[in-house]
Amino acid sequence: MSTLDKSDVEKIAFLARLGIDEQDIPEYATNLSNILDMVEQLDSVDTDGVKPMAHPLDAVQRLRADVVTESNDRENLQSHAPEVEQGLYLVPRVVE
């Protein structure tokens, strides 16, 4: 069982860039210690022979067909541009 003290909580808060009140430190220490205990408990479970899963419900993603659904509307879109050359938009030079 791991218990965190005041300096541990202050260091974690500093690394996480969190500002916490002095009176809240004991509660943070208790909560973080409980989290670490849970991680230790999970680490002690024997997972040998357990097949890794991408999703706990063995769900599969429905995929749509990879087909073009929009038409090429380049001419119409470029007709509104101030300057176009060979299918490319021309813009003023911004870097010298």
Order of alpha helices (4+ residues) and beta strands (2+ residues): alpha-alpha-alpha-beta-beta
